């Protein structure tokens, strides 16, 4: 893993995800190195020749930049992060996400976080202080052996579900992002998530070409068929909606 400390020119970037939001990425690159990651396009802007998952640029001046730029954000929501995981292992050392959260909390800005890491529970003291804050954990399957194939350096699935439960008990708004859908038992996954989330997003594997060879190598080709994604999403949504949990299928 190649780790470089860098100085960024700005930290808040207008989001294309939704209106009235900024994205904040304290890191570029991600130690998790998930096989399907959509953010590999960032390599064109970094100059790295290494594969995605083999490098991380640490924007060590992120908190200083945010302290200057936060004034222009007003009451817009800040998404942490859009092209990396804000709680990847390096966050234990650098604490950039935590430092940025303190600044956002002081300015009372709404915050939305998505991560695959249970390290997010470290910051429950800050997250609980926001008037508007939501935290999501990406949970792509109920089968941790499948997780190891596609997300080998991310937190185990049972630990992610436990992290959601911890955050939820602390009164923090939580959600599960079940995407991309990996091979799973949807009823089992849904049952494990009940009582830990306020809402759920579900998405299919959108870049099949990137992962097709891995599915063949793992003998999981059926997991890329449209019928598979529709079956899993319908099964998940049926359980969640029966329990009154808002569920949105993104395809």
Backbone as a ProteinNet text record, in pm:
[ID]
protein_1_A
[PRIMARY]
XXXXXXXXXXXXXXXXXXXXXXXXXXXXXXXXXXXXXXXXXXXXXXXXXXXXXXXXXXXXXXXXXXXXXXXXXXXXXXXXXXXXXXXXXXXXXXXXXXXXXXXXXXXXXXXXXXXXXXXXXXXXXXXXXXXXXXXXXXXXXXXXXXXXXXXXXXXXXXXXXXXXXXXXXXXXXXXXXXXXXXXXXXXXXXXXXXXXXXXXXXXXXXXXXXXXXXXXXXXXXXXXXXXXXXXXXXXXXXXXXXXXXXXXXXX
[TERTIARY]
84.5	0	87.7	68.9	143.6	59.9	113.7	43.8	122.7	56.2	120.3	40.8	111.3	47	49.1	-69.4	-79.7	-147	-130.2	-196.3	-300	-424.7	-531.4	-557.6	-612.8	-644.4	-781.7	-872.8	-1003.9	-1059.4	-1157.5	-1209.1	-1358.6	-1432.8	-1576.5	-1603.3	-1668.7	-1697.8	-1848.6	-1906	-2048.8	-2082.1	-2186.1	-2222.3	-2312.9	-2292.2	-2383.7	-2487.8	-2477.2	-2567.9	-2706.9	-2713.6	-2842	-2818.9	-2926	-2913.6	-2879.7	-2817.8	-2787.5	-2703.9	-2602.9	-2510.3	-2367.1	-2275.9	-2133.1	-2077.6	-1972.7	-1899.7	-1768.2	-1729.2	-1604.2	-1530.4	-1412.8	-1331.9	-1193.4	-1169.1	-1037.4	-927	-966.4	-870.5	-906.4	-806.5	-829.1	-762.2	-836.7	-792.1	-852.7	-851.7	-916.9	-848.9	-817.8	-752.9	-842.6	-972.6	-1064	-1047.5	-1022.9	-993.4	-1100.4	-1227.1	-1336.1	-1330	-1353.4	-1334.6	-1426.9	-1542.7	-1643.1	-1643.9	-1553.9	-1563.1	-1577.6	-1678.6	-1703.4	-1601.7	-1535	-1449.9	-1312.3	-1289.5	-1159.3	-1129.4	-1232.9	-1211.5	-1122.7	-1112.1	-1032.2	-884.3	-841.2	-699.9	-656	-750.8	-709.3	-669.8	-714.7	-685.8	-569.6	-524.5	-421.1	-281.6	-272.7	-142.6	-87.4	-163.9	-116.7	-126.2	-23.6	-26.7	-69	-66.1	-104.7	-255	-292.3	-433.4	-507.1	-637.8	-723.4	-718.7	-699.9	-684.7	-540.4	-446.3	-304.4	-240.1	-320.6	-267.1	-373.8	-327.6	-415.8	-339.5	-402.8	-349.9	-424.5	-350.3	-407.3	-402.7	-518.6	-525.3	-510.6	-386.2	-360.9	-409.7	-433.9	-483.7	-636.3	-704.3	-850.7	-919.5	-887	-955.1	-931	-808.6	-778.5	-858.5	-866.1	-944.3	-1092	-1142.6	-1284.3	-1318.7	-1231.5	-1257	-1272.5	-1204.5	-1215.4	-1336.6	-1362.3	-1465	-1605.1	-1615.4	-1744.8	-1843.1	-1792.5	-1880.7	-1972.3	-1922.7	-2003	-2107.9	-2099.7	-2191	-2330.2	-2337.8	-2465.5	-2532.3	-2656.4	-2726.2	-2729.6	-2640.4	-2637.3	-2583.4	-2628.1	-2581	-2442.1	-2360	-2226.1	-2222.7	-2185.9	-2175.9	-2031.4	-2009.8	-1876.1	-1880.3	-1815	-1742	-1809.8	-1771.2	-1835.7	-1748.4	-1615.6	-1528.6	-1421.9	-1444.6	-1352.6	-1427.1	-1368.1	-1431.5	-1370.3	-1452.3	-1398.3	-1346.8	-1379.5	-1335.6	-1247.8	-1175.4	-1079	-971.6	-891.9	-799.6	-709	-665.6	-576.9	-641.4	-774.3	-844	-811	-775.7	-736.4	-615.1	-524.4	-402.9	-422.6	-485.5	-491.7	-610.2	-719.4	-838.7	-889.5	-872.8	-918.5	-1070.1	-1136.8	-1282.8	-1335.1	-1275.2	-1319.3	-1297.8	-1182.7	-1156.6	-1255.8	-1288.3	-1384.2	-1524.4	-1560.2	-1690.7	-1703.8	-1597.5	-1602.2	-1633.4	-1573.1	-1596.3	-1740	-1787.6	-1924.7	-2026.1	-1996.5	-2085.7	-2092	-1977.8	-1974.6	-2056.7	-2065.3	-2140.4	-2282.4	-2319	-2455.3	-2501.3	-2410.5	-2446.3	-2496.2	-2597.7	-2643.6	-2533.8	-2525.5	-2418.8	-2477.1	-2423.9	-2458.8	-2329.7	-2319.8	-2198	-2233.5	-2148.4	-2161.5	-2025.5	-2021.3	-1895.3	-1916.7	-1805.9	-1807.3	-1735.3	-1697.9	-1610.5	-1680.7	-1655.3	-1712.3	-1641	-1532.9	-1463.2	-1555.5	-1660.8	-1754.8	-1811.1	-1821.4	-1876.7	-1784.9	-1658.6	-1566.1	-1617.5	-1687.1	-1727.2	-1872.2	-1927.8	-2067.8	-2090.9	-1988	-2003.2	-2028	-1965.6	-1987	-2116	-2136.1	-2252.2	-2382.6	-2384.1	-2504.5	-2535.1	-2439.6	-2460.7	-2521.9	-2526.5	-2583.3	-2735.6	-2793	-2938.7	-2988.2	-2910.8	-2946.5	-2824	-2829.9	-2718.1	-2772.4	-2722.5	-2757.4	-2629.3	-2624.3	-2506.7	-2551.5	-2491	-2521.7	-2401.9	-2429.6	-2325.2	-2363.2	-2266.3	-2286.7	-2281.3	-2388.3	-2396.5	-2448.2	-2359.1	-2390	-2440.7	-2426	-2461.1	-2473.1	-2537.1	-2540.4	-2431.3	-2361.7	-2264.5	-2123.4	-2057	-1925.3	-1819.2	-1842.7	-1749.7	-1757	-1876.6	-1891.4	-1825.4	-1845.8	-1781.1	-1630	-1570.3	-1425.4	-1376.9	-1461.1	-1422.7	-1419.5	-1517.3	-1533	-1483.5	-1485	-1447.4	-1350.2	-1238.5	-1154.2	-1096.1	-1081.3	-1017.1	-1115.3	-1241.9	-1344.5	-1392.2	-1469.7	-1518.8	-1612.1	-1605.3	-1695.9	-1842.2	-1929.1	-2070.7	-2133.6	-2112.5	-2174	-2132.5	-2007.5	-1961	-2026.7	-2052.6	-2121.2	-2263.8	-2331.7	-2469	-2470.1	-2372.6	-2360.2	-2334.9	-2253.7	-2226	-2353.2	-2433.9	-2561.7	-2649.5	-2653.2	-2735	-2686	-2555.3	-2498	-2537	-2520.1	-2555.2	-2704.2	-2784.9	-2930.8	-2975.2	-2914.4	-2949.4	-2914.1	-2814.4	-2771.7	-2857.6	-2961.3	-3052.1	-3008.2	-2907.2	-2858.8	-2938.7	-2979.8	-3054.7	-2961.9	-3005	-2918.1	-2987.4	-2904.9	-2959.9	-2860.2	-2912.8	-2829.3	-2832	-2713.4	-2704.1	-2670	-2769.1	-2748.8	-2717.8	-2594.8	-2554.3	-2402.6	-2347.9	-2422	-2467.7	-2584.3	-2635	-2537.8	-2483.6	-2399.5	-2480.7	-2435.1	-2507.2	-2536.7	-2661.8	-2706.1	-2836.9	-2873.6	-3007.2	-3080.8	-3168.9	-3227.5	-3312.8	-3385.8	-3468	-3380	-3269.5	-3178.8	-3115.5	-3072.8	-3012.1	-3112.3	-3232.2	-3334	-3366.3	-3379.3	-3411.4	-3301.7	-3175.9	-3064.9	-3062.6	-3115.2	-3111.7	-3231.2	-3335.6	-3452.9	-3415	-3461.8	-3431.9	-3302.2	-3228.4	-3100.6	-3102.1	-3205.2	-3204.8	-3339.3	-3330.9	-3451.7	-3499.4	-3406.5	-3444	-3336.1	-3367.6	-3279.1	-3275	-3154	-3136.3	-3088.9	-3134.4	-3095	-3051.5	-2936.7	-2889.2	-2823.5	-2825.4	-2764.8	-2616.5	-2549.5	-2413.6	-2423.7	-2377	-2396.4	-2285.3	-2166.1	-2055.2	-2016.9	-2098.5	-2076.7	-1944.9	-1904.9	-1782.2	-1660	-1661.7	-1547.8	-1528.9	-1638.7	-1632.8	-1666.2	-1700.7	-1745.3	-1642.2	-1514.4	-1410.2	-1402.4	-1426	-1424.3	-1543.2	-1659.3	-1776.1	-1752.1	-1688.2	-1657.2	-1557.4	-1455.5	-1353	-1412.9	-1510.2	-1574.3	-1694.2	-1724	-1838.7	-1970.6	-1987.1	-2106.2	-2176.5	-2161.8	-2213.3	-2361.3	-2440	-2583.9	-2610.6	-2514.5	-2530.9	-2520	-2496.3	-2491.8	-2612.7	-2703.6	-2820	-2925.1	-2990.9	-3096.5	-3202.4	-3239	-3341.7	-3297.7	-3167.7	-3115.1	-3134.9	-3097.3	-3110.3	-3255.8	-3345	-3486.3	-3544.4	-3506.5	-3555.9	-3508.5	-3379.1	-3324.7	-3385.8	-3396	-3450.5	-3596.7	-3675.4	-3815.7	-3827	-3743.4	-3748.1	-3709.6	-3604.9	-3562.4	-3670.2	-3721.3	-3820.2	-3946.6	-3985.1	-4106.2	-4093.1	-3976.4	-3955.9	-3952.4	-3876.2	-3861.8	-3993.6	-4065.8	-4190.8	-4294.9	-4291.8	-4386.2	-4360.8	-4238.1	-4202	-4206	-4256.2	-4268.6	-4140	-4040	-3911.1	-3908.7	-3890.1	-3886.5	-3773.3	-3805.3	-3708.2	-3713.8	-3598.3	-3591.5	-3499.8	-3553.3	-3475.5	-3427.1	-3297.7	-3237	-3221.9	-3290.6	-3282.3	-3417.1
-120.3	0	124.8	210.5	335.2	446.4	508.4	615.2	744.1	847.3	976.8	1084.9	1169.6	1285.6	1398.2	1455	1557.8	1683	1792.3	1917.9	1942.7	1953.2	1977.9	2127.9	2169	2311.1	2345.9	2249.9	2271.1	2137.2	2141.2	2017.5	2000.3	2109.2	2099.7	2113.5	2013.4	2011.4	1996.4	2079.7	2069.9	1930	1872.4	1735.1	1728.4	1624	1594.4	1491.1	1442.7	1338.7	1395.1	1509.2	1574	1722.7	1800.9	1944.4	1982.6	2097.7	2156.1	2063.9	2002.5	1919.2	1946.8	1927.1	1927.2	1789.6	1750.4	1627.6	1663.9	1583.7	1604.1	1470.7	1468.6	1346.7	1372.7	1333.5	1357.9	1269.7	1165.4	1072.5	1051.8	1020	972.4	836.2	739.7	601.8	537.3	405.1	336.8	203	181.8	57.2	-64.3	-44.1	-158.3	-231.6	-157.3	-219.9	-314	-281.5	-369.7	-388.6	-511.8	-545.5	-467	-428.7	-364.4	-212.2	-152.6	-11.1	78.9	165.9	258.8	372.5	397.7	516.8	499.8	387.9	367.5	475.4	545.1	652.3	763	770.6	875.9	863.3	746.9	729.5	826.3	865.1	958.9	1094.5	1127.9	1259.7	1255.5	1136.4	1125.6	1103.4	1051.1	1018.9	885.6	812.2	682.5	576	492.3	376.7	250.2	257	141.5	113.3	-10.8	-46.9	20	43.3	95.1	-1.3	52.7	-30.4	-48.5	2	-11	123.2	229.1	360.2	441.3	532	629.2	761	867.6	1002.2	1061.9	1104.4	1159	1310.9	1372.8	1519.1	1578	1593	1626.3	1765.3	1851.4	1985.6	1994.2	1880.9	1880.5	1963.8	1945.8	2025.4	2175.6	2215.3	2357.9	2416.9	2342.6	2389.3	2400.3	2298.7	2298.9	2417	2447	2559.8	2690.4	2703	2823.8	2817.6	2698.8	2685.8	2666.6	2627.9	2590.3	2707.1	2828.5	2945.1	2951.5	2904.7	2914.8	2804.8	2705.7	2592.6	2626.3	2725.6	2765.6	2643.3	2613	2496.9	2378.6	2377.6	2265.4	2140.1	2025.4	1899.2	1865.8	1806.1	1762.8	1610.6	1554.7	1409.3	1367.5	1276.3	1223.7	1071.7	1017.1	1072.6	1020.6	1069.3	1024.4	932.4	941.4	858	783.8	768.7	692.2	658.8	577.5	547.4	636.2	718.6	811.7	743.1	613.3	540	420.3	431.3	326.6	324.5	216.4	199.8	318.2	393.3	506.9	614.9	617.1	715.8	697.7	576.6	555.3	640.3	654.8	731.2	881.2	917.2	1058.8	1134	1063.7	1125.7	1248.1	1247.4	1361.3	1369.9	1256.3	1256.8	1309.6	1264.9	1311.4	1462.2	1510.7	1654.3	1735.5	1685.2	1755	1751.4	1640.8	1632.2	1737.2	1760.2	1861.3	1998.9	2030.7	2160.4	2170.4	2065.5	2066	2073.8	2007.7	2012.5	2153.8	2219.6	2356.5	2452.4	2421.8	2507.6	2455.7	2348.7	2295.9	2259.3	2201.3	2161.3	2016.2	1987	1848.4	1762.6	1637.5	1548.3	1413	1357.9	1222.5	1144.8	1025.4	943.8	806	752.4	613.9	547.6	429.8	361.2	210.4	137.1	-8	-44.3	55.2	31.3	54	-35.5	-20.5	88.4	143.4	253.2	373.1	381.6	493	504.6	392.8	398	472	488.7	567.3	709.1	761.8	902	921.4	824.3	835.3	957.7	999.3	1117.7	1243.5	1252.8	1367.8	1352.2	1235.2	1212.5	1235.6	1199.8	1219	1364.3	1453	1594.4	1672.8	1612.6	1682	1683.7	1794	1800.2	1716.2	1718.2	1639.3	1558.3	1429.5	1341.5	1203.7	1146.5	1009.5	932.9	808.1	724.6	593.4	560.8	435.4	343.7	215.5	116.3	34.1	18.2	-64.8	-210.7	-283.2	-425.2	-497.9	-561.4	-615.7	-759.1	-828.5	-969.4	-1007.4	-1120.2	-1172.7	-1276.3	-1313.1	-1422.3	-1364	-1379.2	-1317.3	-1383.8	-1507.6	-1570.3	-1501.8	-1460.5	-1382.5	-1246.5	-1185.5	-1056.2	-1065.8	-1172.9	-1189.3	-1196.8	-1246.9	-1256.1	-1119.4	-1034.1	-907.4	-786.4	-795.7	-683.7	-733	-791.2	-864.7	-782.4	-651.2	-570.5	-478.6	-507.6	-427.8	-500.6	-431.7	-491	-608.6	-716.1	-829.8	-787.3	-858	-823.7	-821.8	-923.5	-917.9	-794.9	-751.6	-633.3	-506	-501.4	-384.4	-374	-488	-487.1	-446.8	-493.7	-455.2	-305.6	-249.7	-105.7	-25.6	-71.2	-4.9	-6.2	-120	-132	-35	-23	68.3	212.4	252.8	389	415.3	317.1	330.4	347.4	269.2	280.4	416.6	480.4	612.5	724.7	688.8	788.9	851.4	794.4	845.1	779.3	857.2	803.7	715.3	592.7	495.8	435.2	391.3	320.1	215.7	119.6	18.9	46.1	43.7	50.5	-89.8	-160	-296.1	-285.3	-257.9	-238.2	-230	-290.9	-373.6	-504.3	-553.1	-679.9	-791.4	-857.6	-975.8	-1100	-1218.3	-1341	-1346.8	-1382.9	-1373.9	-1447.6	-1460.8	-1503.6	-1376.9	-1322.6	-1191.5	-1189.8	-1297.7	-1301.4	-1297.1	-1369.6	-1371.4	-1234	-1169.2	-1036.8	-936.2	-937.1	-842.2	-861.5	-985.4	-1013.2	-962.4	-976.8	-929.7	-777.3	-710.1	-563.5	-500.3	-577.1	-521.6	-469.5	-350.9	-290.1	-212.9	-210.4	-138.8	-19.8	-8.5	94.6	166.6	291.9	370.7	360.3	337.5	319.5	239.6	197.5	108.7	151.8	149.9	164.3	29.7	-2.8	-128.2	-98.3	-152.5	-128.6	-255.4	-268.8	-383.6	-356.5	-454.1	-435.3	-359.7	-237	-152.8	-165.6	-201.9	-215.6	-363.3	-439.9	-584.4	-620.9	-541.4	-572.4	-572.8	-487.5	-477	-603	-674.1	-785.9	-920.7	-923.9	-1049.5	-1161.7	-1128.6	-1232.4	-1287.2	-1202.2	-1248.1	-1340.6	-1306.7	-1392.7	-1530.1	-1531.5	-1660.6	-1738.7	-1668.9	-1736.6	-1794.4	-1723	-1769.6	-1861.6	-1884.7	-1966.7	-1911.7	-1781.7	-1712.9	-1637.5	-1687.5	-1614.7	-1579.1	-1663.7	-1636	-1507.5	-1465.6	-1345.1	-1216.2	-1226.7	-1108.7	-1098.5	-1192.1	-1191.4	-1092.3	-1022.3	-928.3	-992.1	-1116.3	-1184.1	-1199.3	-1219.9	-1232.6	-1102.4	-990.8	-861.6	-829.2	-857.9	-828.5	-917.3	-1044.8	-1135.4	-1091.9	-1062.8	-1024.6	-893.5	-795.5	-665.7	-678.2	-757.8	-775.7	-845.3	-945.7	-1019.9	-931.3	-852.5	-760.9	-657.8	-596.2	-490.4	-543.1	-665.1	-722.1	-730.7	-773.6	-786.3	-648	-557.8	-425.3	-348.8	-347.8	-272.5	-332.5	-464.9	-526.5	-481.6	-433.7	-384.7	-231.9	-169.9	-24.3	50.8	-15.7	48.4	98.1	227.2	286.2	223.8	178	107.7	162.5	194.5	248.1	160.3	105.8	29.4	125.3	129.3	231.4	187.4	82.1	38.8	-12.1
0	0	0	-99.1	-108.9	-46.6	58.1	128.3	111.3	59.8	41.3	113.7	186.3	246.2	144	117.9	15.4	71.5	-0.7	31.3	-77.5	-38.8	-134.6	-147.3	-261.9	-282.6	-227.9	-225.8	-165.4	-120.9	-32.7	24.6	3.7	-4.2	-28.8	-178.8	-235	-378.3	-396.3	-481.9	-508.3	-559.5	-503.4	-535.6	-658.1	-738.6	-848.3	-806.8	-685.5	-638.5	-615.6	-552.3	-528.4	-505.8	-515.5	-500.8	-356.3	-344.5	-214.9	-126.4	-186.8	-110.1	-155	-60.2	-89.1	-55.6	-126.6	-94.6	-27.3	68.6	141.2	142.4	80.3	72.2	130.8	255.4	315.9	258.2	186.1	126.3	-20.5	-101	-237.4	-247.1	-297.7	-291.3	-168.7	-164.8	-53.2	-25.1	99	139.7	125.1	122.2	111.5	-21.3	-128.2	-257.2	-308.1	-290.9	-334.3	-486.1	-530.6	-671.2	-763.5	-715.2	-799.3	-786.9	-714.3	-678.7	-801.8	-798.8	-909	-911.7	-800	-788	-851.4	-919.5	-983.8	-1087.9	-1136.2	-1233.8	-1176.8	-1044.2	-982.7	-1015.4	-1061.1	-1096	-1205.1	-1295.2	-1400.8	-1346.2	-1226.8	-1168.7	-1069.4	-1033.2	-930.1	-986.1	-1108.6	-1165.2	-1119.2	-1038.9	-990.6	-1099.1	-1106	-1195.9	-1121.1	-990.7	-910.5	-927.8	-905.7	-909.7	-795.7	-817.7	-711.3	-593.1	-475.2	-356.3	-315.1	-399	-367.1	-330.4	-328.6	-291.5	-218.9	-134.7	-69.9	-59.4	-107	-85.5	33.2	132.4	255.5	248.7	243.1	234.3	374.5	416.2	556.4	595.2	497.2	529.4	520.4	515.6	504.2	612.3	740.9	843.6	828.5	793.6	777.6	661.5	551.7	437.5	473.3	542.2	577.7	667.2	760.9	851.7	774.6	660.3	578.6	485.1	430.2	327	383.2	507.6	563	563.8	565.9	569.7	448.3	334.2	212.3	201.3	287.8	279	332.1	420.9	480.3	544.4	504.4	561.1	465.8	368	274.7	344.3	298.4	356.2	303.9	389.2	350.6	349.9	235.5	219.8	241.6	333.7	365.1	345.2	248.8	136.2	9.5	-106.5	-229.4	-314	-300.6	-384.3	-302.9	-175.4	-91	37	121.7	249.3	356.9	423	522.8	647.9	663.5	782.2	746.2	634.7	602.5	711.2	720.3	833.8	864	762	787	872.9	876.4	958.9	1107.1	1148.5	1288.6	1323.9	1227.6	1254.2	1232.3	1120	1082.3	1143.2	1167.3	1228.9	1151.5	1021	940.7	937.7	924.6	924.4	1057.1	1165.4	1297.9	1313.1	1270.1	1280.9	1198.4	1079.2	993.8	1054.9	1117	1183.1	1293	1367.7	1474.1	1417	1303	1240.4	1190.4	1125.4	1073.2	1187.2	1297.8	1412.9	1470.1	1478.9	1530.9	1445.1	1314.8	1224	1199.4	1271.3	1267.2	1125.8	1047	910.9	909	828.9	815.2	752.4	795.6	750.7	711.3	602.3	561.1	537.9	597.2	589.4	536.3	448.7	403.7	415	476.5	500.5	502.5	490.6	511.2	640.8	717.9	832.5	965.5	1059.1	1193.4	1271.9	1217.4	1284.9	1304	1226.6	1239.3	1380.5	1452.2	1587.9	1684.3	1649.3	1732	1751.8	1649.7	1651.7	1693.7	1763.6	1804.1	1892.2	1966.1	2051.9	1970.5	1853.2	1765.3	1684.6	1628.7	1542.3	1617.1	1743.7	1823	1853.2	1828.9	1857.1	1742.4	1622.3	1506.9	1515.1	1473.2	1465.1	1348	1237.6	1119.5	1077.9	1099.2	1065.8	1031.1	922.1	888.4	856.3	900.3	878.8	816.4	703.5	636.6	632.8	641.4	618	495.5	406.6	289.2	331.7	303.5	338.6	216.4	144	12.1	13.9	126.1	136.5	283.6	309.9	445.9	467.7	360	362	368.9	481.9	496.8	409.7	367.3	272.7	136.6	97.1	-26.3	-8.9	106.8	135.3	118.4	165.2	156.6	12.4	-77.6	-218.2	-284.9	-253.4	-323.3	-243.5	-112.2	-24.9	82.7	44	140	253.5	235.3	338.9	411	398.3	467	591.9	675.7	800	770.7	850	832.3	842.8	772.6	768.8	909	994.5	1128.2	1207.2	1190.2	1262.8	1209.3	1078.9	1022.2	1075.7	1081.4	1132.3	1279.2	1354.5	1494.5	1507.3	1415.4	1417.9	1391.1	1296	1269.9	1394.7	1462.1	1583.4	1691.3	1705.3	1804.5	1774.7	1650.4	1610.8	1628.9	1591.8	1600.1	1745.6	1834.4	1976.9	2033.3	1975.7	2023.1	1965.8	1892.2	1839.7	1709.3	1644.8	1517.1	1404.7	1307.4	1193.2	1110.5	1084.5	1017.5	896.2	802.3	686.9	638	565.5	499.4	350.5	289.9	144.5	96.5	45.9	-3.7	-152.2	-181.1	-318.6	-331.2	-434.1	-527.8	-463.6	-505.6	-454	-490.9	-389.6	-409.8	-374.3	-415.9	-380.8	-231.2	-197.6	-59.5	-39.1	87.8	127.1	169.5	86	115.3	241.5	266.1	387.8	512.2	508.2	622.3	644.8	536.5	550.3	604.8	549.9	595.1	742.3	784.6	925.1	1017.6	975.8	1058.9	1070.7	968.8	969.5	1040.8	1064	1130.8	1269.1	1299.2	1428.6	1432.1	1318.5	1316	1220.7	1135.5	1031.6	1024.8	978.5	955.5	811.5	719.1	579.3	507.6	384.4	309.4	163.1	105.1	-39.2	-94.4	-214.5	-278.3	-420.7	-461.5	-597.8	-652.6	-784.4	-851.1	-878.9	-939.8	-988.2	-1120.1	-1124.1	-1241.9	-1345.4	-1305.4	-1400.3	-1408.5	-1481.5	-1486.7	-1554	-1653.2	-1724.7	-1634.7	-1533.4	-1442	-1358.3	-1330.7	-1235.5	-1296.8	-1425.1	-1486.8	-1470.8	-1488.2	-1477.3	-1335.4	-1235.6	-1096.5	-1069.1	-1122	-1103.8	-1166.4	-1284	-1347.4	-1263.2	-1213.5	-1132.3	-1005.4	-946.1	-823.5	-850.8	-981.2	-1022.8	-967.9	-983.1	-934.5	-1047.7	-1172.9	-1288.8	-1277.6	-1213.1	-1203.2	-1125.5	-1045.2	-966	-1044.6	-1176	-1260.9	-1353.8	-1343.9	-1432.5	-1382.3	-1475	-1434.4	-1345.6	-1375.3	-1296.1	-1150.6	-1129.3	-993	-916.3	-977.1	-908.8	-877.5	-970.6	-947.4	-838	-837.7	-734.5	-595.8	-583.5	-452.9	-404.8	-493.8	-452.2	-409.7	-481.7	-443.7	-308.5	-286.8	-160.8	-43.2	-60.7	45.5	75.1	-30.1	-11.7	55.9	24.2	84.4	235.7	282.8	427.5	493	435.6	497.3	500	388.8	385.4	478.3	497	590.3	733.2	759.3	892.1	899.9	794	794.3	770.6	713.5	686.1	542.4	526.7	391.5	311	190.4	107	-34.3	-88.5	-224.7	-309.1	-418.6	-512.7	-621.8	-646.2	-732.8	-876.8	-917.5	-1057.8	-1103.8
[MASK]
+++++++++++++++++++++++++++++++++++++++++++++++++++++++++++++++++++++++++++++++++++++++++++++++++++++++++++++++++++++++++++++++++++++++++++++++++++++++++++++++++++++++++++++++++++++++++++++++++++++++++++++++++++++++++++++++++++++++++++++++++++++++++++

